[in-house]
């Protein structure tokens, strides 16, 4: 594959085995180190952890964005002071639903 300035990948690891997923991310990270901007869509929350920045899209709207640590910090509370990425996404979605229940 050539090395473009920007690369868009839509669910690139869907349906692949864990070893191939890991190799894919190693390849993507090496491209990023060479200056390629990579935009990835994924439903795998562990893959979101590999990203420098995340945009959480829900019901067609961007409802949160930031680094993985930023999003987890936004979702942290007394019951879950150190949420996983999946817990953070669920919390952010529930919070958005509560804030927009009457729209």
Gaussian input, Z-matrix of N, CA and C with variables (Angstrom, degrees):
# hf/3-21g

backbone

0 1
 N
 C     1     B1
 C     2     B2     1     A1
 N     3     B3     2     A2     1     D1
 C     4     B4     3     A3     2     D2
 C     5     B5     4     A4     3     D3
 N     6     B6     5     A5     4     D4
 C     7     B7     6     A6     5     D5
 C     8     B8     7     A7     6     D6
 N     9     B9     8     A8     7     D7
 C    10    B10     9     A9     8     D8
 C    11    B11    10    A10     9     D9
 N    12    B12    11    A11    10    D10
 C    13    B13    12    A12    11    D11
 C    14    B14    13    A13    12    D12
 N    15    B15    14    A14    13    D13
 C    16    B16    15    A15    14    D14
 C    17    B17    16    A16    15    D15
 N    18    B18    17    A17    16    D16
 C    19    B19    18    A18    17    D17
 C    20    B20    19    A19    18    D18
 N    21    B21    20    A20    19    D19
 C    22    B22    21    A21    20    D20
 C    23    B23    22    A22    21    D21
 N    24    B24    23    A23    22    D22
 C    25    B25    24    A24    23    D23
 C    26    B26    25    A25    24    D24
 N    27    B27    26    A26    25    D25
 C    28    B28    27    A27    26    D26
 C    29    B29    28    A28    27    D27
 N    30    B30    29    A29    28    D28
 C    31    B31    30    A30    29    D29
 C    32    B32    31    A31    30    D30
 N    33    B33    32    A32    31    D31
 C    34    B34    33    A33    32    D32
 C    35    B35    34    A34    33    D33
 N    36    B36    35    A35    34    D34
 C    37    B37    36    A36    35    D35
 C    38    B38    37    A37    36    D36
 N    39    B39    38    A38    37    D37
 C    40    B40    39    A39    38    D38
 C    41    B41    40    A40    39    D39
 N    42    B42    41    A41    40    D40
 C    43    B43    42    A42    41    D41
 C    44    B44    43    A43    42    D42
 N    45    B45    44    A44    43    D43
 C    46    B46    45    A45    44    D44
 C    47    B47    46    A46    45    D45
 N    48    B48    47    A47    46    D46
 C    49    B49    48    A48    47    D47
 C    50    B50    49    A49    48    D48
 N    51    B51    50    A50    49    D49
 C    52    B52    51    A51    50    D50
 C    53    B53    52    A52    51    D51
 N    54    B54    53    A53    52    D52
 C    55    B55    54    A54    53    D53
 C    56    B56    55    A55    54    D54
 N    57    B57    56    A56    55    D55
 C    58    B58    57    A57    56    D56
 C    59    B59    58    A58    57    D57
 N    60    B60    59    A59    58    D58
 C    61    B61    60    A60    59    D59
 C    62    B62    61    A61    60    D60
 N    63    B63    62    A62    61    D61
 C    64    B64    63    A63    62    D62
 C    65    B65    64    A64    63    D63
 N    66    B66    65    A65    64    D64
 C    67    B67    66    A66    65    D65
 C    68    B68    67    A67    66    D66
 N    69    B69    68    A68    67    D67
 C    70    B70    69    A69    68    D68
 C    71    B71    70    A70    69    D69
 N    72    B72    71    A71    70    D70
 C    73    B73    72    A72    71    D71
 C    74    B74    73    A73    72    D72
 N    75    B75    74    A74    73    D73
 C    76    B76    75    A75    74    D74
 C    77    B77    76    A76    75    D75
 N    78    B78    77    A77    76    D76
 C    79    B79    78    A78    77    D77
 C    80    B80    79    A79    78    D78
 N    81    B81    80    A80    79    D79
 C    82    B82    81    A81    80    D80
 C    83    B83    82    A82    81    D81
 N    84    B84    83    A83    82    D82
 C    85    B85    84    A84    83    D83
 C    86    B86    85    A85    84    D84
 N    87    B87    86    A86    85    D85
 C    88    B88    87    A87    86    D86
 C    89    B89    88    A88    87    D87
 N    90    B90    89    A89    88    D88
 C    91    B91    90    A90    89    D89
 C    92    B92    91    A91    90    D90
 N    93    B93    92    A92    91    D91
 C    94    B94    93    A93    92    D92
 C    95    B95    94    A94    93    D93
 N    96    B96    95    A95    94    D94
 C    97    B97    96    A96    95    D95
 C    98    B98    97    A97    96    D96
 N    99    B99    98    A98    97    D97
 C   100   B100    99    A99    98    D98
 C   101   B101   100   A100    99    D99
 N   102   B102   101   A101   100   D100
 C   103   B103   102   A102   101   D101
 C   104   B104   103   A103   102   D102
 N   105   B105   104   A104   103   D103
 C   106   B106   105   A105   104   D104
 C   107   B107   106   A106   105   D105
 N   108   B108   107   A107   106   D106
 C   109   B109   108   A108   107   D107
 C   110   B110   109   A109   108   D108
 N   111   B111   110   A110   109   D109
 C   112   B112   111   A111   110   D110
 C   113   B113   112   A112   111   D111
 N   114   B114   113   A113   112   D112
 C   115   B115   114   A114   113   D113
 C   116   B116   115   A115   114   D114
 N   117   B117   116   A116   115   D115
 C   118   B118   117   A117   116   D116
 C   119   B119   118   A118   117   D117
 N   120   B120   119   A119   118   D118
 C   121   B121   120   A120   119   D119
 C   122   B122   121   A121   120   D120
 N   123   B123   122   A122   121   D121
 C   124   B124   123   A123   122   D122
 C   125   B125   124   A124   123   D123
 N   126   B126   125   A125   124   D124
 C   127   B127   126   A126   125   D125
 C   128   B128   127   A127   126   D126
 N   129   B129   128   A128   127   D127
 C   130   B130   129   A129   128   D128
 C   131   B131   130   A130   129   D129
 N   132   B132   131   A131   130   D130
 C   133   B133   132   A132   131   D131
 C   134   B134   133   A133   132   D132
 N   135   B135   134   A134   133   D133
 C   136   B136   135   A135   134   D134
 C   137   B137   136   A136   135   D135
 N   138   B138   137   A137   136   D136
 C   139   B139   138   A138   137   D137
 C   140   B140   139   A139   138   D138
 N   141   B141   140   A140   139   D139
 C   142   B142   141   A141   140   D140
 C   143   B143   142   A142   141   D141
 N   144   B144   143   A143   142   D142
 C   145   B145   144   A144   143   D143
 C   146   B146   145   A145   144   D144
 N   147   B147   146   A146   145   D145
 C   148   B148   147   A147   146   D146
 C   149   B149   148   A148   147   D147
 N   150   B150   149   A149   148   D148
 C   151   B151   150   A150   149   D149
 C   152   B152   151   A151   150   D150
 N   153   B153   152   A152   151   D151
 C   154   B154   153   A153   152   D152
 C   155   B155   154   A154   153   D153
 N   156   B156   155   A155   154   D154
 C   157   B157   156   A156   155   D155
 C   158   B158   157   A157   156   D156
 N   159   B159   158   A158   157   D157
 C   160   B160   159   A159   158   D158
 C   161   B161   160   A160   159   D159
 N   162   B162   161   A161   160   D160
 C   163   B163   162   A162   161   D161
 C   164   B164   163   A163   162   D162
 N   165   B165   164   A164   163   D163
 C   166   B166   165   A165   164   D164
 C   167   B167   166   A166   165   D165
 N   168   B168   167   A167   166   D166
 C   169   B169   168   A168   167   D167
 C   170   B170   169   A169   168   D168
 N   171   B171   170   A170   169   D169
 C   172   B172   171   A171   170   D170
 C   173   B173   172   A172   171   D171
 N   174   B174   173   A173   172   D172
 C   175   B175   174   A174   173   D173
 C   176   B176   175   A175   174   D174
 N   177   B177   176   A176   175   D175
 C   178   B178   177   A177   176   D176
 C   179   B179   178   A178   177   D177
 N   180   B180   179   A179   178   D178
 C   181   B181   180   A180   179   D179
 C   182   B182   181   A181   180   D180
 N   183   B183   182   A182   181   D181
 C   184   B184   183   A183   182   D182
 C   185   B185   184   A184   183   D183
 N   186   B186   185   A185   184   D184
 C   187   B187   186   A186   185   D185
 C   188   B188   187   A187   186   D186
 N   189   B189   188   A188   187   D187
 C   190   B190   189   A189   188   D188
 C   191   B191   190   A190   189   D189
 N   192   B192   191   A191   190   D190
 C   193   B193   192   A192   191   D191
 C   194   B194   193   A193   192   D192
 N   195   B195   194   A194   193   D193
 C   196   B196   195   A195   194   D194
 C   197   B197   196   A196   195   D195
 N   198   B198   197   A197   196   D196
 C   199   B199   198   A198   197   D197
 C   200   B200   199   A199   198   D198
 N   201   B201   200   A200   199   D199
 C   202   B202   201   A201   200   D200
 C   203   B203   202   A202   201   D201
 N   204   B204   203   A203   202   D202
 C   205   B205   204   A204   203   D203
 C   206   B206   205   A205   204   D204
 N   207   B207   206   A206   205   D205
 C   208   B208   207   A207   206   D206
 C   209   B209   208   A208   207   D207
 N   210   B210   209   A209   208   D208
 C   211   B211   210   A210   209   D209
 C   212   B212   211   A211   210   D210
 N   213   B213   212   A212   211   D211
 C   214   B214   213   A213   212   D212
 C   215   B215   214   A214   213   D213
 N   216   B216   215   A215   214   D214
 C   217   B217   216   A216   215   D215
 C   218   B218   217   A217   216   D216
 N   219   B219   218   A218   217   D217
 C   220   B220   219   A219   218   D218
 C   221   B221   220   A220   219   D219
 N   222   B222   221   A221   220   D220
 C   223   B223   222   A222   221   D221
 C   224   B224   223   A223   222   D222
 N   225   B225   224   A224   223   D223
 C   226   B226   225   A225   224   D224
 C   227   B227   226   A226   225   D225
 N   228   B228   227   A227   226   D226
 C   229   B229   228   A228   227   D227
 C   230   B230   229   A229   228   D228
 N   231   B231   230   A230   229   D229
 C   232   B232   231   A231   230   D230
 C   233   B233   232   A232   231   D231
 N   234   B234   233   A233   232   D232
 C   235   B235   234   A234   233   D233
 C   236   B236   235   A235   234   D234
 N   237   B237   236   A236   235   D235
 C   238   B238   237   A237   236   D236
 C   239   B239   238   A238   237   D237
 N   240   B240   239   A239   238   D238
 C   241   B241   240   A240   239   D239
 C   242   B242   241   A241   240   D240
 N   243   B243   242   A242   241   D241
 C   244   B244   243   A243   242   D242
 C   245   B245   244   A244   243   D243
 N   246   B246   245   A245   244   D244
 C   247   B247   246   A246   245   D245
 C   248   B248   247   A247   246   D246
 N   249   B249   248   A248   247   D247
 C   250   B250   249   A249   248   D248
 C   251   B251   250   A250   249   D249
 N   252   B252   251   A251   250   D250
 C   253   B253   252   A252   251   D251
 C   254   B254   253   A253   252   D252
 N   255   B255   254   A254   253   D253
 C   256   B256   255   A255   254   D254
 C   257   B257   256   A256   255   D255
 N   258   B258   257   A257   256   D256
 C   259   B259   258   A258   257   D257
 C   260   B260   259   A259   258   D258
 N   261   B261   260   A260   259   D259
 C   262   B262   261   A261   260   D260
 C   263   B263   262   A262   261   D261
 N   264   B264   263   A263   262   D262
 C   265   B265   264   A264   263   D263
 C   266   B266   265   A265   264   D264
 N   267   B267   266   A266   265   D265
 C   268   B268   267   A267   266   D266
 C   269   B269   268   A268   267   D267
 N   270   B270   269   A269   268   D268
 C   271   B271   270   A270   269   D269
 C   272   B272   271   A271   270   D270
 N   273   B273   272   A272   271   D271
 C   274   B274   273   A273   272   D272
 C   275   B275   274   A274   273   D273
 N   276   B276   275   A275   274   D274
 C   277   B277   276   A276   275   D275
 C   278   B278   277   A277   276   D276
 N   279   B279   278   A278   277   D277
 C   280   B280   279   A279   278   D278
 C   281   B281   280   A280   279   D279
 N   282   B282   281   A281   280   D280
 C   283   B283   282   A282   281   D281
 C   284   B284   283   A283   282   D282
 N   285   B285   284   A284   283   D283
 C   286   B286   285   A285   284   D284
 C   287   B287   286   A286   285   D285
 N   288   B288   287   A287   286   D286
 C   289   B289   288   A288   287   D287
 C   290   B290   289   A289   288   D288
 N   291   B291   290   A290   289   D289
 C   292   B292   291   A291   290   D290
 C   293   B293   292   A292   291   D291
 N   294   B294   293   A293   292   D292
 C   295   B295   294   A294   293   D293
 C   296   B296   295   A295   294   D294
 N   297   B297   296   A296   295   D295
 C   298   B298   297   A297   296   D296
 C   299   B299   298   A298   297   D297
 N   300   B300   299   A299   298   D298
 C   301   B301   300   A300   299   D299
 C   302   B302   301   A301   300   D300
 N   303   B303   302   A302   301   D301
 C   304   B304   303   A303   302   D302
 C   305   B305   304   A304   303   D303
 N   306   B306   305   A305   304   D304
 C   307   B307   306   A306   305   D305
 C   308   B308   307   A307   306   D306

   B1=1.4509
   B2=1.5302
   B3=1.3140
   B4=1.4646
   B5=1.5285
   B6=1.3060
   B7=1.4591
   B8=1.5232
   B9=1.3170
   B10=1.4658
   B11=1.5252
   B12=1.3255
   B13=1.4665
   B14=1.5208
   B15=1.3335
   B16=1.4583
   B17=1.5248
   B18=1.3270
   B19=1.4559
   B20=1.5225
   B21=1.3221
   B22=1.4594
   B23=1.5223
   B24=1.3333
   B25=1.4610
   B26=1.5264
   B27=1.3223
   B28=1.4609
   B29=1.5240
   B30=1.3332
   B31=1.4659
   B32=1.5327
   B33=1.3180
   B34=1.4663
   B35=1.5258
   B36=1.3312
   B37=1.4639
   B38=1.5214
   B39=1.3042
   B40=1.4585
   B41=1.5285
   B42=1.3119
   B43=1.4559
   B44=1.5148
   B45=1.3178
   B46=1.4654
   B47=1.5266
   B48=1.3149
   B49=1.4603
   B50=1.5343
   B51=1.3383
   B52=1.4758
   B53=1.5275
   B54=1.3178
   B55=1.4634
   B56=1.5252
   B57=1.3203
   B58=1.4627
   B59=1.5218
   B60=1.3451
   B61=1.4729
   B62=1.5165
   B63=1.3124
   B64=1.4642
   B65=1.5276
   B66=1.3227
   B67=1.4649
   B68=1.5241
   B69=1.3232
   B70=1.4605
   B71=1.5208
   B72=1.3413
   B73=1.4645
   B74=1.5264
   B75=1.3160
   B76=1.4667
   B77=1.5289
   B78=1.3246
   B79=1.4674
   B80=1.5333
   B81=1.3278
   B82=1.4705
   B83=1.5280
   B84=1.3265
   B85=1.4701
   B86=1.5229
   B87=1.3248
   B88=1.4717
   B89=1.5274
   B90=1.3341
   B91=1.4661
   B92=1.5305
   B93=1.3310
   B94=1.4685
   B95=1.5276
   B96=1.3217
   B97=1.4678
   B98=1.5280
   B99=1.3326
   B100=1.4672
   B101=1.5252
   B102=1.3328
   B103=1.4522
   B104=1.5163
   B105=1.3312
   B106=1.4600
   B107=1.5286
   B108=1.3291
   B109=1.4612
   B110=1.5194
   B111=1.3353
   B112=1.4614
   B113=1.5229
   B114=1.3302
   B115=1.4685
   B116=1.5255
   B117=1.3336
   B118=1.4593
   B119=1.5230
   B120=1.3298
   B121=1.4591
   B122=1.5203
   B123=1.3326
   B124=1.4622
   B125=1.5204
   B126=1.3195
   B127=1.4594
   B128=1.5275
   B129=1.3268
   B130=1.4555
   B131=1.5265
   B132=1.3230
   B133=1.4627
   B134=1.5208
   B135=1.3300
   B136=1.4637
   B137=1.5272
   B138=1.3321
   B139=1.4614
   B140=1.5275
   B141=1.3068
   B142=1.4630
   B143=1.5299
   B144=1.3179
   B145=1.4686
   B146=1.5332
   B147=1.3324
   B148=1.4663
   B149=1.5255
   B150=1.3121
   B151=1.4634
   B152=1.5240
   B153=1.3337
   B154=1.4648
   B155=1.5204
   B156=1.3411
   B157=1.4668
   B158=1.5178
   B159=1.3257
   B160=1.4610
   B161=1.5182
   B162=1.3094
   B163=1.4600
   B164=1.5148
   B165=1.3181
   B166=1.4635
   B167=1.5206
   B168=1.3226
   B169=1.4604
   B170=1.5205
   B171=1.3285
   B172=1.4612
   B173=1.5202
   B174=1.3132
   B175=1.4629
   B176=1.5311
   B177=1.3249
   B178=1.4591
   B179=1.5112
   B180=1.3439
   B181=1.4670
   B182=1.5199
   B183=1.3287
   B184=1.4572
   B185=1.5237
   B186=1.3393
   B187=1.4662
   B188=1.5262
   B189=1.3210
   B190=1.4663
   B191=1.5236
   B192=1.3256
   B193=1.4624
   B194=1.5171
   B195=1.3100
   B196=1.4519
   B197=1.5135
   B198=1.3060
   B199=1.4617
   B200=1.5257
   B201=1.3259
   B202=1.4653
   B203=1.5328
   B204=1.3256
   B205=1.4687
   B206=1.5263
   B207=1.3450
   B208=1.4695
   B209=1.5247
   B210=1.3290
   B211=1.4647
   B212=1.5218
   B213=1.3243
   B214=1.4689
   B215=1.5263
   B216=1.3219
   B217=1.4669
   B218=1.5278
   B219=1.3427
   B220=1.4694
   B221=1.5230
   B222=1.3327
   B223=1.4596
   B224=1.5270
   B225=1.3157
   B226=1.4636
   B227=1.5220
   B228=1.3224
   B229=1.4621
   B230=1.5228
   B231=1.3319
   B232=1.4627
   B233=1.5236
   B234=1.3353
   B235=1.4653
   B236=1.5248
   B237=1.3205
   B238=1.4662
   B239=1.5286
   B240=1.3455
   B241=1.4664
   B242=1.5296
   B243=1.3306
   B244=1.4689
   B245=1.5318
   B246=1.3390
   B247=1.4627
   B248=1.5290
   B249=1.3264
   B250=1.4609
   B251=1.5214
   B252=1.3146
   B253=1.4654
   B254=1.5277
   B255=1.3297
   B256=1.4643
   B257=1.5249
   B258=1.3276
   B259=1.4672
   B260=1.5214
   B261=1.3215
   B262=1.4643
   B263=1.5219
   B264=1.3270
   B265=1.4609
   B266=1.5228
   B267=1.3244
   B268=1.4656
   B269=1.5224
   B270=1.3200
   B271=1.4641
   B272=1.5220
   B273=1.3283
   B274=1.4651
   B275=1.5295
   B276=1.3148
   B277=1.4684
   B278=1.5228
   B279=1.3385
   B280=1.4699
   B281=1.5271
   B282=1.3222
   B283=1.4702
   B284=1.5270
   B285=1.3337
   B286=1.4676
   B287=1.5281
   B288=1.3352
   B289=1.4711
   B290=1.5297
   B291=1.3264
   B292=1.4695
   B293=1.5256
   B294=1.3237
   B295=1.4662
   B296=1.5240
   B297=1.3267
   B298=1.4642
   B299=1.5278
   B300=1.3152
   B301=1.4662
   B302=1.5195
   B303=1.3140
   B304=1.4677
   B305=1.5227
   B306=1.3068
   B307=1.4746
   B308=1.5079
   A1=108.13
   A2=116.65
   A3=120.64
   A4=109.05
   A5=117.54
   A6=120.93
   A7=109.59
   A8=116.17
   A9=120.37
   A10=110.76
   A11=116.41
   A12=120.58
   A13=110.89
   A14=115.81
   A15=121.31
   A16=108.63
   A17=115.76
   A18=122.01
   A19=108.37
   A20=116.77
   A21=122.40
   A22=108.89
   A23=117.14
   A24=122.32
   A25=109.32
   A26=116.58
   A27=122.33
   A28=109.48
   A29=116.37
   A30=122.82
   A31=111.31
   A32=118.34
   A33=120.16
   A34=115.36
   A35=118.64
   A36=119.25
   A37=112.76
   A38=117.10
   A39=120.25
   A40=109.91
   A41=115.91
   A42=120.67
   A43=115.97
   A44=118.27
   A45=119.24
   A46=110.26
   A47=115.87
   A48=120.90
   A49=110.49
   A50=117.35
   A51=120.87
   A52=114.15
   A53=118.24
   A54=120.16
   A55=110.85
   A56=116.32
   A57=120.34
   A58=110.80
   A59=116.59
   A60=119.89
   A61=110.14
   A62=117.17
   A63=120.65
   A64=111.00
   A65=116.91
   A66=120.72
   A67=111.15
   A68=116.09
   A69=120.46
   A70=110.35
   A71=117.50
   A72=120.83
   A73=111.95
   A74=117.45
   A75=119.38
   A76=110.09
   A77=116.37
   A78=120.71
   A79=110.73
   A80=116.56
   A81=120.62
   A82=110.02
   A83=116.82
   A84=119.86
   A85=111.74
   A86=117.49
   A87=118.87
   A88=110.49
   A89=117.38
   A90=120.33
   A91=110.38
   A92=116.38
   A93=120.98
   A94=109.90
   A95=116.52
   A96=120.25
   A97=112.04
   A98=116.76
   A99=121.50
   A100=112.05
   A101=117.07
   A102=120.44
   A103=116.28
   A104=117.95
   A105=120.95
   A106=108.74
   A107=116.60
   A108=121.44
   A109=107.56
   A110=116.97
   A111=121.28
   A112=109.00
   A113=115.51
   A114=122.23
   A115=106.71
   A116=116.58
   A117=121.62
   A118=109.73
   A119=116.70
   A120=120.27
   A121=106.74
   A122=116.09
   A123=119.85
   A124=110.18
   A125=114.51
   A126=121.25
   A127=110.22
   A128=116.59
   A129=121.42
   A130=109.02
   A131=116.02
   A132=119.77
   A133=112.44
   A134=117.71
   A135=118.28
   A136=110.64
   A137=117.44
   A138=120.17
   A139=111.20
   A140=117.30
   A141=120.26
   A142=110.37
   A143=116.63
   A144=121.15
   A145=111.87
   A146=117.90
   A147=121.43
   A148=112.20
   A149=117.13
   A150=121.47
   A151=111.95
   A152=115.90
   A153=121.04
   A154=110.79
   A155=115.76
   A156=121.87
   A157=108.15
   A158=114.78
   A159=121.57
   A160=108.73
   A161=115.34
   A162=121.71
   A163=107.24
   A164=117.28
   A165=121.96
   A166=108.53
   A167=116.08
   A168=122.10
   A169=107.74
   A170=115.27
   A171=121.94
   A172=108.13
   A173=115.50
   A174=121.32
   A175=111.83
   A176=114.64
   A177=120.77
   A178=115.37
   A179=117.32
   A180=120.62
   A181=110.45
   A182=114.91
   A183=120.17
   A184=107.04
   A185=116.58
   A186=119.12
   A187=113.05
   A188=117.44
   A189=120.74
   A190=108.32
   A191=115.22
   A192=119.38
   A193=109.06
   A194=114.96
   A195=121.22
   A196=110.28
   A197=115.93
   A198=120.08
   A199=108.27
   A200=117.80
   A201=118.73
   A202=111.81
   A203=116.97
   A204=119.79
   A205=111.97
   A206=117.59
   A207=121.02
   A208=110.95
   A209=116.49
   A210=120.02
   A211=111.04
   A212=116.99
   A213=119.42
   A214=110.51
   A215=117.39
   A216=120.65
   A217=111.06
   A218=117.05
   A219=120.57
   A220=111.32
   A221=116.67
   A222=121.35
   A223=113.19
   A224=117.38
   A225=120.75
   A226=110.92
   A227=115.03
   A228=121.20
   A229=108.49
   A230=116.85
   A231=120.08
   A232=112.36
   A233=116.86
   A234=120.36
   A235=112.64
   A236=116.75
   A237=122.09
   A238=108.42
   A239=116.27
   A240=119.26
   A241=114.15
   A242=117.19
   A243=121.28
   A244=109.03
   A245=117.05
   A246=119.61
   A247=112.88
   A248=114.40
   A249=119.55
   A250=107.49
   A251=116.72
   A252=119.75
   A253=109.97
   A254=117.01
   A255=119.57
   A256=110.96
   A257=117.51
   A258=120.51
   A259=110.69
   A260=117.31
   A261=120.93
   A262=110.69
   A263=117.86
   A264=120.60
   A265=110.47
   A266=117.22
   A267=120.68
   A268=110.12
   A269=117.60
   A270=121.48
   A271=111.14
   A272=117.53
   A273=120.82
   A274=111.26
   A275=117.20
   A276=120.84
   A277=110.54
   A278=117.54
   A279=120.19
   A280=110.84
   A281=117.36
   A282=120.78
   A283=111.01
   A284=116.94
   A285=120.77
   A286=109.97
   A287=116.44
   A288=120.09
   A289=111.11
   A290=117.01
   A291=120.40
   A292=111.20
   A293=116.54
   A294=121.07
   A295=112.84
   A296=117.49
   A297=121.54
   A298=112.60
   A299=116.88
   A300=121.15
   A301=112.85
   A302=118.30
   A303=121.30
   A304=113.30
   A305=117.34
   A306=119.53
   A307=110.69
   D1=141.21
   D2=176.03
   D3=-72.10
   D4=173.98
   D5=-178.93
   D6=-113.93
   D7=91.40
   D8=179.85
   D9=-74.44
   D10=168.96
   D11=175.30
   D12=-69.85
   D13=-35.31
   D14=179.96
   D15=-139.92
   D16=141.81
   D17=-177.83
   D18=-131.21
   D19=125.72
   D20=177.43
   D21=-104.49
   D22=126.94
   D23=-179.87
   D24=-128.29
   D25=123.24
   D26=-178.71
   D27=-103.68
   D28=109.99
   D29=179.85
   D30=48.98
   D31=52.83
   D32=-172.05
   D33=-66.73
   D34=-22.04
   D35=-177.23
   D36=-107.59
   D37=9.33
   D38=178.51
   D39=-62.80
   D40=125.29
   D41=176.44
   D42=84.51
   D43=5.30
   D44=178.81
   D45=-102.06
   D46=158.87
   D47=-178.49
   D48=-73.78
   D49=162.33
   D50=-176.54
   D51=-58.46
   D52=-36.99
   D53=179.87
   D54=-65.92
   D55=-43.25
   D56=178.59
   D57=-65.27
   D58=-38.73
   D59=176.43
   D60=-58.28
   D61=-46.88
   D62=-178.68
   D63=-63.02
   D64=-44.37
   D65=178.83
   D66=-62.85
   D67=-38.81
   D68=177.54
   D69=-58.49
   D70=-48.99
   D71=-177.76
   D72=-66.93
   D73=-33.58
   D74=174.74
   D75=-62.56
   D76=-41.27
   D77=178.46
   D78=-65.89
   D79=-44.61
   D80=179.47
   D81=-60.98
   D82=-45.52
   D83=179.82
   D84=-62.08
   D85=-35.23
   D86=177.89
   D87=-68.29
   D88=-34.19
   D89=176.06
   D90=-66.27
   D91=-41.78
   D92=179.27
   D93=-61.72
   D94=-41.47
   D95=178.63
   D96=-61.65
   D97=-24.21
   D98=178.21
   D99=-90.40
   D100=4.10
   D101=175.13
   D102=99.49
   D103=5.82
   D104=178.53
   D105=-81.32
   D106=131.03
   D107=173.63
   D108=-85.10
   D109=127.18
   D110=-178.11
   D111=-119.91
   D112=124.46
   D113=175.88
   D114=-108.57
   D115=124.67
   D116=-175.70
   D117=-127.23
   D118=135.93
   D119=167.50
   D120=-101.09
   D121=140.47
   D122=179.47
   D123=-155.95
   D124=151.38
   D125=170.69
   D126=-104.35
   D127=-2.16
   D128=179.54
   D129=-90.16
   D130=110.15
   D131=-175.32
   D132=-65.80
   D133=-30.66
   D134=177.27
   D135=-65.22
   D136=-29.92
   D137=176.73
   D138=-71.38
   D139=-32.05
   D140=178.20
   D141=-61.05
   D142=-29.86
   D143=178.69
   D144=-62.68
   D145=-24.85
   D146=179.76
   D147=-74.23
   D148=-15.44
   D149=-172.13
   D150=-84.92
   D151=149.25
   D152=175.55
   D153=-73.90
   D154=-38.08
   D155=179.41
   D156=-138.94
   D157=147.20
   D158=-178.52
   D159=-126.61
   D160=140.70
   D161=169.72
   D162=-117.49
   D163=119.98
   D164=179.46
   D165=-91.94
   D166=112.02
   D167=-179.94
   D168=-103.43
   D169=127.14
   D170=-178.65
   D171=-138.11
   D172=127.41
   D173=-178.37
   D174=53.02
   D175=38.96
   D176=176.70
   D177=77.98
   D178=8.17
   D179=-179.06
   D180=-123.97
   D181=143.24
   D182=173.13
   D183=-78.03
   D184=111.45
   D185=-175.29
   D186=-104.80
   D187=-13.62
   D188=177.75
   D189=-160.69
   D190=149.21
   D191=174.94
   D192=-153.16
   D193=154.21
   D194=179.23
   D195=152.18
   D196=-170.77
   D197=176.19
   D198=-73.64
   D199=163.01
   D200=175.30
   D201=-54.23
   D202=-42.76
   D203=179.25
   D204=-65.06
   D205=-37.47
   D206=176.95
   D207=-59.94
   D208=-47.15
   D209=-177.47
   D210=-66.86
   D211=-38.98
   D212=177.78
   D213=-66.35
   D214=-37.70
   D215=177.96
   D216=-65.04
   D217=-39.05
   D218=177.88
   D219=-62.05
   D220=-31.64
   D221=-175.74
   D222=-92.05
   D223=-11.02
   D224=-177.01
   D225=-67.00
   D226=145.18
   D227=174.43
   D228=-148.91
   D229=-175.30
   D230=-177.47
   D231=-62.24
   D232=-36.16
   D233=-179.47
   D234=-75.58
   D235=-32.19
   D236=-178.74
   D237=-133.48
   D238=79.17
   D239=-176.09
   D240=-70.42
   D241=-21.90
   D242=-178.55
   D243=-133.77
   D244=72.81
   D245=-174.78
   D246=-69.84
   D247=151.56
   D248=170.28
   D249=-72.59
   D250=170.06
   D251=177.75
   D252=-62.34
   D253=-40.26
   D254=178.71
   D255=-62.89
   D256=-45.19
   D257=177.29
   D258=-60.80
   D259=-40.37
   D260=179.42
   D261=-62.54
   D262=-46.24
   D263=179.94
   D264=-61.01
   D265=-44.66
   D266=-179.34
   D267=-62.49
   D268=-44.84
   D269=179.05
   D270=-62.57
   D271=-45.94
   D272=-179.61
   D273=-62.33
   D274=-38.44
   D275=177.57
   D276=-67.54
   D277=-45.81
   D278=178.09
   D279=-60.98
   D280=-42.43
   D281=178.37
   D282=-62.44
   D283=-42.28
   D284=178.90
   D285=-63.24
   D286=-43.17
   D287=178.54
   D288=-59.52
   D289=-42.25
   D290=179.23
   D291=-63.74
   D292=-43.44
   D293=-178.47
   D294=-68.38
   D295=-25.85
   D296=-175.02
   D297=-116.00
   D298=22.53
   D299=-176.08
   D300=-63.21
   D301=-28.97
   D302=-174.67
   D303=-101.36
   D304=13.39
   D305=-179.59
   D306=-89.41

